[in-house]
Amino acid sequence: MISKGQIKLITSLQQKKYRNKEGLFIAEGPKVIGELLKENLELHIHFSSLEGDNMQGICEISERNLQKISCLTTANTSLALFKIPPSKPLQEVGLTLVLDAVRDPGNLGTIIRLCDWFGVTQLVCSLDTVDCYNPKVIQATMGSIARLPIHYLDIQAYLKQSRAPVYTAMMDGANVYDTPLPSDAILIMGNEANGVSQKIQDFSTHPISIPQFGAIQDTESLNVASATAILLSEFARATEM
């Protein structure tokens, strides 16, 4: 049974200010919830509409009430609240991915999953990048958010103090397939519409690009998540060579 107070809390967590206030975020579906539990994120409450569900700390809920609190168009079978984990220290080694004003939750969720897949050390987001605990981001990460240190910072200040080489994804950069890529570096990806802002470009030591190979080259640019996948793959390949 779910109370009116719990419904009010859960629906409020769709907004960033209440997630920050309560220190909680929403996860939906057995796959995502199971991954977060496996990584020992602290569970606050767990609702399921499945009879006989024996996962950790289950509270039964009707499908009707689950739909009321779900962030999805069609509710999954379960919804849980987890405590937002404390930030981890910034690392000076390995590959750091920096996002400059990425606004789409689906893109950020996919990028977090890519970072997990390719073993990125940490993700640094500008203060105007979409919140990583947005419910749509959480769904798109499929649990990878539990395995990746994520920081929201003034990225100009961060880049000023860093000594790592800075690789910036730009349309007029050097061909990434001809560029030596170190294991300790910063890779910057930009906003969906405008790319990396000029103030951040000024910190770039190595502008890089993904060349087009099609005979008809009418595509203006790649989706930021797709471009991130290609570049992270190249960094990972270079490290293994």
C-alpha positions as CSV (number, residue, x, y, z in Angstrom):
1,M,0.0,0.0,0.0
2,I,1.3,3.4,-0.9
3,S,0.4,6.6,1.1
4,K,-0.5,10.0,-0.2
5,G,2.7,11.3,1.3
6,Q,4.7,8.8,-0.6
7,I,2.9,9.6,-3.8
8,K,3.6,13.3,-3.2
9,L,7.3,12.6,-2.5
10,I,7.8,10.4,-5.5
11,T,6.2,12.8,-8.0
12,S,8.2,15.7,-6.6
13,L,11.4,13.9,-7.3
14,Q,10.8,14.4,-11.0
15,Q,12.1,17.9,-10.4
16,K,15.8,18.5,-9.7
17,K,15.3,20.9,-6.8
18,Y,13.4,18.2,-4.8
19,R,15.9,15.5,-5.7
20,N,18.6,17.8,-4.2
21,K,16.4,18.6,-1.2
22,E,15.6,15.0,-0.4
23,G,18.8,13.4,-1.6
24,L,16.8,10.8,-3.5
25,F,16.3,9.7,-7.1
26,I,13.8,7.5,-8.9
27,A,14.7,4.2,-10.7
28,E,12.1,2.1,-12.6
29,G,12.1,-1.5,-13.8
30,P,13.7,-4.7,-12.4
31,K,16.8,-4.4,-14.6
32,V,17.7,-0.9,-13.6
33,I,16.8,-1.4,-9.9
34,G,18.6,-4.7,-9.8
35,E,21.8,-3.2,-11.2
36,L,21.7,-0.4,-8.6
37,L,21.2,-2.9,-5.8
38,K,24.0,-5.0,-7.1
39,E,26.3,-2.0,-6.8
40,N,25.2,-1.4,-3.2
41,L,23.5,2.0,-3.7
42,E,21.4,2.7,-0.6
43,L,17.7,1.8,-1.2
44,H,15.1,4.1,0.4
45,I,11.9,2.3,-0.7
46,H,10.9,-0.2,-3.4
47,F,7.5,-0.8,-4.9
48,S,6.4,-3.7,-7.1
49,S,3.1,-4.6,-8.7
50,L,4.3,-8.2,-9.2
51,E,2.8,-10.8,-6.8
52,G,5.4,-12.8,-5.0
53,D,8.2,-10.4,-5.9
54,N,11.0,-11.4,-3.5
55,M,13.5,-8.7,-4.3
56,Q,15.0,-6.5,-1.4
57,G,12.6,-4.4,0.7
58,I,9.5,-4.8,-1.6
59,C,6.2,-2.9,-0.9
60,E,3.2,-4.1,-2.9
61,I,1.5,-1.6,-5.1
62,S,-1.4,-1.8,-7.6
63,E,-0.8,-1.2,-11.3
64,R,-3.1,1.8,-11.1
65,N,-1.1,3.5,-8.3
66,L,2.2,2.5,-10.0
67,Q,1.1,4.3,-13.1
68,K,0.3,7.4,-10.9
69,I,3.9,7.6,-9.7
70,S,5.7,6.4,-12.8
71,C,7.8,8.8,-14.9
72,L,7.2,6.5,-17.9
73,T,4.3,6.7,-20.4
74,T,3.6,3.1,-19.5
75,A,4.7,2.1,-16.1
76,N,7.1,-0.8,-15.6
77,T,6.4,-3.4,-12.9
78,S,8.5,-1.7,-10.2
79,L,9.8,1.6,-9.0
80,A,12.3,2.4,-6.3
81,L,13.9,5.4,-4.6
82,F,17.6,5.4,-3.9
83,K,19.7,7.8,-2.0
84,I,22.0,10.0,-4.1
85,P,25.5,8.7,-3.3
86,P,28.2,11.1,-2.1
87,S,30.7,12.5,-4.6
88,K,34.0,10.7,-5.1
89,P,37.3,12.6,-5.3
90,L,38.4,13.8,-8.7
91,Q,41.1,11.6,-10.4
92,E,44.2,12.9,-12.2
93,V,44.9,9.7,-14.2
94,G,43.0,7.9,-17.0
95,L,40.5,9.3,-19.4
96,T,38.1,12.0,-18.2
97,L,35.1,12.8,-20.4
98,V,33.9,16.4,-20.1
99,L,30.4,17.4,-21.2
100,D,29.8,21.1,-22.2
101,A,26.0,21.8,-21.8
102,V,24.6,18.5,-23.0
103,R,20.8,19.0,-22.4
104,D,19.0,15.9,-23.6
105,P,18.4,13.2,-20.9
106,G,18.6,10.4,-23.4
107,N,22.0,11.6,-24.7
108,L,23.4,11.9,-21.2
109,G,22.1,8.5,-20.1
110,T,23.6,6.8,-23.2
111,I,26.9,8.6,-22.6
112,I,27.0,7.4,-19.0
113,R,26.5,3.9,-20.3
114,L,29.2,4.3,-22.9
115,C,31.6,5.6,-20.2
116,D,30.9,2.4,-18.2
117,W,31.5,0.2,-21.3
118,F,34.8,1.8,-22.3
119,G,36.2,2.2,-18.8
120,V,36.3,6.0,-18.6
121,T,37.8,7.1,-15.3
122,Q,35.2,9.8,-14.6
123,L,32.6,12.1,-16.2
124,V,32.8,15.8,-15.6
125,C,29.6,17.8,-16.5
126,S,29.2,21.6,-16.8
127,L,26.7,23.1,-14.4
128,D,24.2,23.6,-17.2
129,T,24.3,19.9,-18.4
130,V,21.1,18.0,-17.6
131,D,21.0,16.4,-14.1
132,C,22.3,12.8,-14.1
133,Y,19.6,11.9,-11.6
134,N,16.8,13.0,-13.9
135,P,14.5,9.9,-14.2
136,K,14.9,9.8,-18.0
137,V,18.7,9.8,-17.6
138,I,18.6,7.0,-15.0
139,Q,16.5,4.8,-17.3
140,A,18.9,5.4,-20.2
141,T,21.9,4.4,-18.2
142,M,20.5,0.9,-17.4
143,G,22.3,0.9,-14.1
144,S,25.7,2.2,-15.4
145,I,25.3,5.4,-13.3
146,A,26.2,3.3,-10.2
147,R,29.7,2.5,-11.6
148,L,30.8,5.9,-12.9
149,P,32.0,8.8,-10.8
150,I,30.2,11.9,-12.0
151,H,31.0,15.5,-11.1
152,Y,29.2,18.8,-11.8
153,L,31.7,21.6,-11.9
154,D,32.6,24.9,-13.4
155,I,34.5,23.3,-16.3
156,Q,36.5,26.4,-17.1
157,A,38.0,26.3,-13.5
158,Y,38.5,22.5,-13.8
159,L,40.4,22.8,-17.1
160,K,42.5,25.7,-15.8
161,Q,43.9,23.5,-13.0
162,S,44.3,20.3,-15.0
163,R,47.6,19.3,-16.5
164,A,46.2,16.6,-18.8
165,P,46.1,17.1,-22.6
166,V,42.7,18.3,-23.7
167,Y,41.1,16.7,-26.8
168,T,38.0,18.6,-28.1
169,A,35.5,17.2,-30.5
170,M,35.2,19.8,-33.3
171,M,34.1,19.8,-36.9
172,D,37.4,21.2,-38.1
173,G,39.6,19.2,-35.8
174,A,42.3,16.8,-36.9
175,N,41.2,13.3,-38.1
176,V,40.9,11.2,-35.0
177,Y,42.1,8.1,-36.9
178,D,45.4,9.8,-37.6
179,T,45.8,11.3,-34.1
180,P,47.9,9.7,-31.3
181,L,45.6,9.3,-28.3
182,P,47.1,8.9,-24.8
183,S,45.7,6.9,-21.9
184,D,45.7,10.0,-19.6
185,A,43.7,12.7,-21.2
186,I,40.5,14.9,-21.2
187,L,38.0,14.5,-24.0
188,I,35.4,17.3,-24.3
189,M,32.0,16.8,-26.0
190,G,29.7,19.8,-26.7
191,N,26.1,20.8,-26.8
192,E,23.7,19.1,-29.2
193,A,23.0,22.2,-31.2
194,N,26.1,24.3,-30.8
195,G,29.0,22.0,-30.0
196,V,31.7,23.0,-27.7
197,S,31.4,26.6,-26.6
198,Q,34.2,29.0,-27.6
199,K,35.2,29.7,-24.0
200,I,35.8,25.9,-23.6
201,Q,37.5,25.6,-27.0
202,D,40.1,28.0,-25.7
203,F,41.4,25.3,-23.4
204,S,41.8,22.7,-26.2
205,T,45.3,21.4,-26.9
206,H,44.1,18.8,-29.5
207,P,41.0,19.6,-31.6
208,I,39.8,16.3,-33.2
209,S,37.0,15.3,-35.5
210,I,35.4,12.2,-37.0
211,P,35.7,12.3,-40.8
212,Q,32.8,11.5,-43.1
213,F,33.2,8.6,-45.5
214,G,29.9,8.6,-47.4
215,A,29.9,9.7,-51.1
216,I,27.0,12.1,-50.4
217,Q,28.2,14.2,-47.5
218,D,25.0,16.1,-46.6
219,T,24.9,15.1,-43.0
220,E,25.8,18.2,-40.9
221,S,26.9,16.4,-37.7
222,L,26.6,13.3,-35.6
223,N,24.4,13.0,-32.6
224,V,26.6,13.8,-29.5
225,A,26.1,10.3,-28.0
226,S,27.0,8.6,-31.3
227,A,30.1,10.8,-31.7
228,T,31.1,10.0,-28.1
229,A,30.8,6.3,-28.8
230,I,33.2,6.6,-31.7
231,L,35.8,8.7,-29.9
232,L,35.7,6.6,-26.7
233,S,36.2,3.5,-28.8
234,E,39.3,5.1,-30.4
235,F,40.8,6.2,-27.1
236,A,40.2,2.6,-25.8
237,R,41.8,1.1,-28.9
238,A,44.8,3.3,-28.7
239,T,45.3,2.4,-25.0
240,E,45.2,-1.4,-25.8
241,M,47.7,-1.1,-28.7
